[in-house]
């Protein structure tokens, strides 16, 4: 425990505090055999971000998504090349 605390720059008392706090926050497990409904919230933007393309020109970064205008991207990249 001392090595972990040192490596993560946490005091042992802080670690014990959070361990107790998290242990109290744990929810009891449901009884076996009884179905439970669980809410699921999907992040709709996650799939969009995964399909985005990041183009770096100098210090500038351009995020390109599906349906972009290729001629506009070409103009922006040309301009950035002259500036960066």
Beta strands, then each sheet from edge to edge (+ up, - down):
strand 1: 53-57
strand 2: 60-64
sheet 1: 1+ 2-
end
